[in-house]
Amino acid sequence: MIHRLWQVALFQDSPTVRNFRVVTLQQTLDAIKALRDLYDVERSLEKTCAQFGFEYFSIISLEPLMRTRLKLPASNPAMTHVLASNFPDAIEQVCELDVSQASGPVFAALHQSSAPLMVRLSADAGGNAAPLRDVKRDIDPANWLGQTNVLFPLLGTQNDRCVVGFHGKGLLPNASHFAELALLASGLFARFCELGKVERIDLPVLSEREVECLRWTSAGKTSHEMALILQISEHTVNHYITLACRKLNTVNRIQAVALAIRLKIIK
């Protein structure tokens, strides 16, 4: 039984972590339940990283796309796979791209199994991803975010598949620390879902003409050029683009094209 889990300092903003007090399982769960807002949850995840020797945390959706109101007003919701993290912007963009394209063996492994995944990448050209059942998978370091990664697949409030990850340059945790980390990841993710407004969106259905107009827009064509290519009026082209923007909940054709690419409506 796990009887030593967390230090109270994880919930404090003290600049030092010298005077830890060991707490029980119930105290840990009570402390997570007492977190007041999403900032507290993310701060606790950051401190969990520090305690277990990781640099970054992430909460990632494996679903086609999520709508989240965590950081933007309800009138302008973000659509993203990375629901929360302390990644630098460059890493977050790479992660978004990998998830949206379902690329890389790590994401393939996460889609194939609900087992926690521990990934240790070497500094050279290769590495291994080994789920707990010891199935080996080759990994290119360029396909993942850190040298050491511990990933916990979890279900959100709408049975949407998400992953809580911890990433860094240290060693993989031992069995005891892994068990503690698993419980903390599960508890903090549950509190994250309780406090946040995260929902899966239905993919919009665009007509063939709307898709064609977006595809030509992504190729840099103007409305006049599209009218000549499709042999329709420029007014009709603009009408199709307006409909596509409305269905995608975007304000202009540039945003519509970007979202259509992320949703794989166009390539």
VOKOLDO-741535 format. One record per residue (C-alpha): x, y, z. Coordinates in nm, 3 decimals, always signed. Example, Ala and Ser with C-alpha at 12.3 -4.5 7.8 and 13.67 -1.06 7.14 Angstrom:
BEGIN
<<+1.230,-0.450,+0.780>>;
<<+1.367,-0.106,+0.714>>;
//
This chain:
BEGIN
<<+0.000,+0.000,+0.000>>;
<<+0.118,+0.350,-0.078>>;
<<+0.146,+0.536,+0.250>>;
<<+0.402,+0.809,+0.165>>;
<<+0.299,+1.022,-0.129>>;
<<+0.339,+1.392,-0.131>>;
<<+0.498,+1.686,+0.043>>;
<<+0.286,+1.980,+0.158>>;
<<+0.537,+2.217,-0.003>>;
<<+0.394,+2.120,-0.341>>;
<<+0.093,+2.337,-0.262>>;
<<+0.295,+2.624,-0.119>>;
<<+0.465,+2.909,-0.302>>;
<<+0.776,+2.889,-0.087>>;
<<+1.094,+2.958,-0.289>>;
<<+1.265,+2.663,-0.117>>;
<<+1.177,+2.297,-0.095>>;
<<+1.397,+2.209,+0.203>>;
<<+1.143,+2.148,+0.478>>;
<<+0.912,+1.883,+0.336>>;
<<+0.654,+1.719,+0.558>>;
<<+0.545,+1.372,+0.456>>;
<<+0.169,+1.339,+0.421>>;
<<-0.066,+1.043,+0.392>>;
<<-0.269,+0.924,+0.095>>;
<<-0.589,+1.080,+0.232>>;
<<-0.415,+1.410,+0.303>>;
<<-0.284,+1.411,-0.053>>;
<<-0.630,+1.352,-0.201>>;
<<-0.782,+1.614,+0.029>>;
<<-0.515,+1.864,-0.075>>;
<<-0.589,+1.803,-0.445>>;
<<-0.962,+1.841,-0.385>>;
<<-0.896,+2.174,-0.210>>;
<<-0.725,+2.328,-0.512>>;
<<-0.929,+2.637,-0.593>>;
<<-0.861,+2.709,-0.958>>;
<<-0.674,+2.595,-1.267>>;
<<-0.370,+2.800,-1.174>>;
<<-0.341,+2.597,-0.853>>;
<<-0.363,+2.272,-1.051>>;
<<-0.096,+2.379,-1.299>>;
<<+0.124,+2.508,-1.018>>;
<<+0.092,+2.172,-0.841>>;
<<+0.185,+1.991,-1.162>>;
<<+0.494,+2.210,-1.193>>;
<<+0.593,+2.129,-0.835>>;
<<+0.530,+1.761,-0.899>>;
<<+0.779,+1.789,-1.187>>;
<<+1.033,+1.946,-0.952>>;
<<+0.985,+1.676,-0.687>>;
<<+1.030,+1.385,-0.930>>;
<<+1.308,+1.538,-1.141>>;
<<+1.115,+1.645,-1.452>>;
<<+1.120,+1.978,-1.636>>;
<<+0.779,+1.991,-1.803>>;
<<+0.427,+1.860,-1.758>>;
<<+0.154,+1.833,-2.020>>;
<<-0.215,+1.750,-2.047>>;
<<-0.282,+1.646,-2.406>>;
<<-0.602,+1.541,-2.579>>;
<<-0.578,+1.249,-2.821>>;
<<-0.919,+1.328,-2.969>>;
<<-0.947,+1.494,-3.313>>;
<<-0.986,+1.837,-3.156>>;
<<-1.091,+1.990,-2.826>>;
<<-1.252,+2.323,-2.751>>;
<<-1.118,+2.476,-2.433>>;
<<-1.215,+2.796,-2.254>>;
<<-0.930,+2.776,-2.008>>;
<<-0.726,+3.071,-2.132>>;
<<-0.953,+3.266,-2.366>>;
<<-1.296,+3.430,-2.333>>;
<<-1.598,+3.214,-2.414>>;
<<-1.659,+3.429,-2.722>>;
<<-1.321,+3.325,-2.862>>;
<<-1.248,+2.970,-2.745>>;
<<-0.919,+2.806,-2.829>>;
<<-0.918,+2.481,-3.022>>;
<<-0.621,+2.274,-2.922>>;
<<-0.479,+1.935,-2.833>>;
<<-0.244,+2.069,-2.565>>;
<<-0.494,+2.152,-2.292>>;
<<-0.230,+2.263,-2.040>>;
<<+0.149,+2.257,-2.013>>;
<<+0.452,+2.457,-1.910>>;
<<+0.621,+2.386,-2.244>>;
<<+0.806,+2.665,-2.423>>;
<<+0.605,+2.782,-2.724>>;
<<+0.827,+2.601,-2.974>>;
<<+0.781,+2.264,-2.804>>;
<<+0.407,+2.315,-2.771>>;
<<+0.379,+2.387,-3.144>>;
<<+0.570,+2.067,-3.228>>;
<<+0.345,+1.871,-2.993>>;
<<+0.029,+2.020,-3.148>>;
<<+0.151,+1.924,-3.493>>;
<<+0.241,+1.569,-3.393>>;
<<-0.096,+1.509,-3.225>>;
<<-0.302,+1.668,-3.502>>;
<<-0.123,+1.456,-3.764>>;
<<-0.122,+1.146,-3.537>>;
<<+0.246,+1.116,-3.619>>;
<<+0.524,+0.949,-3.427>>;
<<+0.539,+0.606,-3.263>>;
<<+0.469,+0.750,-2.917>>;
<<+0.123,+0.865,-3.018>>;
<<+0.070,+0.541,-3.207>>;
<<+0.149,+0.352,-2.887>>;
<<-0.088,+0.569,-2.684>>;
<<-0.368,+0.503,-2.932>>;
<<-0.308,+0.129,-2.921>>;
<<-0.308,+0.085,-2.544>>;
<<-0.438,+0.246,-2.227>>;
<<-0.130,+0.128,-2.032>>;
<<+0.104,+0.395,-1.891>>;
<<+0.404,+0.451,-2.114>>;
<<+0.762,+0.521,-2.005>>;
<<+0.991,+0.651,-2.279>>;
<<+1.365,+0.696,-2.243>>;
<<+1.539,+0.849,-2.545>>;
<<+1.914,+0.844,-2.589>>;
<<+2.106,+1.141,-2.721>>;
<<+2.197,+0.954,-3.039>>;
<<+1.967,+0.853,-3.323>>;
<<+1.756,+0.597,-3.145>>;
<<+1.562,+0.503,-2.836>>;
<<+1.287,+0.280,-2.703>>;
<<+0.931,+0.325,-2.587>>;
<<+0.833,+0.050,-2.346>>;
<<+0.481,+0.020,-2.207>>;
<<+0.466,-0.152,-1.868>>;
<<+0.403,-0.484,-2.034>>;
<<+0.756,-0.457,-2.182>>;
<<+0.661,-0.428,-2.547>>;
<<+0.950,-0.250,-2.721>>;
<<+0.904,+0.018,-2.988>>;
<<+1.174,+0.209,-3.173>>;
<<+1.152,+0.585,-3.145>>;
<<+1.324,+0.870,-3.325>>;
<<+1.407,+1.141,-3.068>>;
<<+1.275,+1.402,-3.312>>;
<<+0.928,+1.253,-3.268>>;
<<+0.905,+1.331,-2.898>>;
<<+0.959,+1.616,-2.659>>;
<<+1.212,+1.515,-2.399>>;
<<+1.479,+1.261,-2.321>>;
<<+1.271,+1.105,-2.042>>;
<<+0.891,+1.087,-2.062>>;
<<+0.631,+0.926,-1.836>>;
<<+0.281,+0.925,-1.987>>;
<<-0.049,+0.833,-1.824>>;
<<-0.352,+0.780,-2.055>>;
<<-0.671,+0.897,-1.879>>;
<<-1.035,+0.962,-1.965>>;
<<-1.187,+1.307,-1.939>>;
<<-1.538,+1.400,-1.833>>;
<<-1.682,+1.313,-2.177>>;
<<-1.485,+0.988,-2.209>>;
<<-1.237,+1.173,-2.427>>;
<<-0.889,+1.023,-2.432>>;
<<-0.624,+1.242,-2.275>>;
<<-0.266,+1.196,-2.159>>;
<<-0.093,+1.348,-1.857>>;
<<+0.280,+1.357,-1.926>>;
<<+0.597,+1.443,-1.739>>;
<<+0.907,+1.521,-1.945>>;
<<+1.271,+1.589,-1.868>>;
<<+1.634,+1.480,-1.891>>;
<<+1.667,+1.262,-1.581>>;
<<+1.621,+0.892,-1.522>>;
<<+1.294,+0.704,-1.539>>;
<<+1.128,+0.673,-1.196>>;
<<+1.157,+0.355,-0.994>>;
<<+0.847,+0.148,-0.914>>;
<<+0.767,+0.335,-0.592>>;
<<+0.801,+0.681,-0.744>>;
<<+0.609,+0.568,-1.054>>;
<<+0.314,+0.461,-0.838>>;
<<+0.316,+0.795,-0.656>>;
<<+0.339,+0.984,-0.983>>;
<<+0.048,+0.784,-1.129>>;
<<-0.179,+0.871,-0.838>>;
<<-0.085,+1.239,-0.849>>;
<<-0.138,+1.254,-1.226>>;
<<-0.482,+1.093,-1.193>>;
<<-0.591,+1.316,-0.904>>;
<<-0.467,+1.641,-1.055>>;
<<-0.618,+1.556,-1.393>>;
<<-0.955,+1.486,-1.230>>;
<<-0.940,+1.823,-1.053>>;
<<-0.834,+1.989,-1.379>>;
<<-1.145,+1.849,-1.548>>;
<<-1.369,+1.957,-1.259>>;
<<-1.243,+2.316,-1.267>>;
<<-1.203,+2.358,-1.641>>;
<<-1.446,+2.384,-1.928>>;
<<-1.316,+2.141,-2.186>>;
<<-1.534,+1.979,-2.445>>;
<<-1.494,+1.785,-2.766>>;
<<-1.636,+1.954,-3.072>>;
<<-1.815,+1.782,-3.359>>;
<<-1.636,+1.805,-3.691>>;
<<-1.817,+2.050,-3.920>>;
<<-1.957,+1.921,-4.248>>;
<<-1.846,+2.133,-4.542>>;
<<-1.981,+2.102,-4.895>>;
<<-1.756,+1.999,-5.181>>;
<<-1.746,+2.356,-5.313>>;
<<-1.661,+2.498,-4.971>>;
<<-1.373,+2.253,-4.940>>;
<<-1.252,+2.339,-5.290>>;
<<-1.250,+2.710,-5.210>>;
<<-1.056,+2.654,-4.891>>;
<<-0.810,+2.428,-5.071>>;
<<-0.743,+2.690,-5.339>>;
<<-0.719,+2.959,-5.072>>;
<<-0.451,+2.755,-4.896>>;
<<-0.266,+2.750,-5.231>>;
<<-0.263,+3.131,-5.230>>;
<<-0.533,+3.192,-5.488>>;
<<-0.749,+3.505,-5.474>>;
<<-1.127,+3.500,-5.508>>;
<<-1.092,+3.621,-5.866>>;
<<-0.846,+3.344,-5.953>>;
<<-1.067,+3.081,-5.788>>;
<<-1.366,+3.206,-5.987>>;
<<-1.173,+3.147,-6.311>>;
<<-1.052,+2.803,-6.200>>;
<<-1.393,+2.681,-6.076>>;
<<-1.584,+2.861,-6.353>>;
<<-1.818,+3.037,-6.111>>;
<<-1.861,+3.402,-6.020>>;
<<-1.633,+3.578,-5.772>>;
<<-1.942,+3.658,-5.564>>;
<<-2.021,+3.286,-5.540>>;
<<-1.664,+3.207,-5.435>>;
<<-1.687,+3.461,-5.154>>;
<<-2.023,+3.313,-5.053>>;
<<-1.873,+2.963,-5.020>>;
<<-1.581,+3.096,-4.816>>;
<<-1.819,+3.285,-4.589>>;
<<-2.021,+2.967,-4.531>>;
<<-1.704,+2.772,-4.455>>;
<<-1.590,+3.037,-4.205>>;
<<-1.929,+3.026,-4.035>>;
<<-1.928,+2.645,-4.008>>;
<<-1.572,+2.647,-3.871>>;
<<-1.649,+2.930,-3.631>>;
<<-1.361,+3.143,-3.765>>;
<<-1.351,+3.514,-3.845>>;
<<-1.166,+3.509,-4.177>>;
<<-1.044,+3.278,-4.453>>;
<<-0.691,+3.254,-4.311>>;
<<-0.821,+3.114,-3.983>>;
<<-1.061,+2.889,-4.172>>;
<<-0.779,+2.740,-4.379>>;
<<-0.558,+2.687,-4.073>>;
<<-0.837,+2.509,-3.884>>;
<<-0.940,+2.303,-4.189>>;
<<-0.582,+2.177,-4.214>>;
<<-0.574,+2.086,-3.843>>;
<<-0.907,+1.904,-3.881>>;
<<-0.771,+1.728,-4.192>>;
<<-1.056,+1.867,-4.403>>;
<<-0.791,+1.981,-4.647>>;
<<-0.423,+1.893,-4.682>>;
//
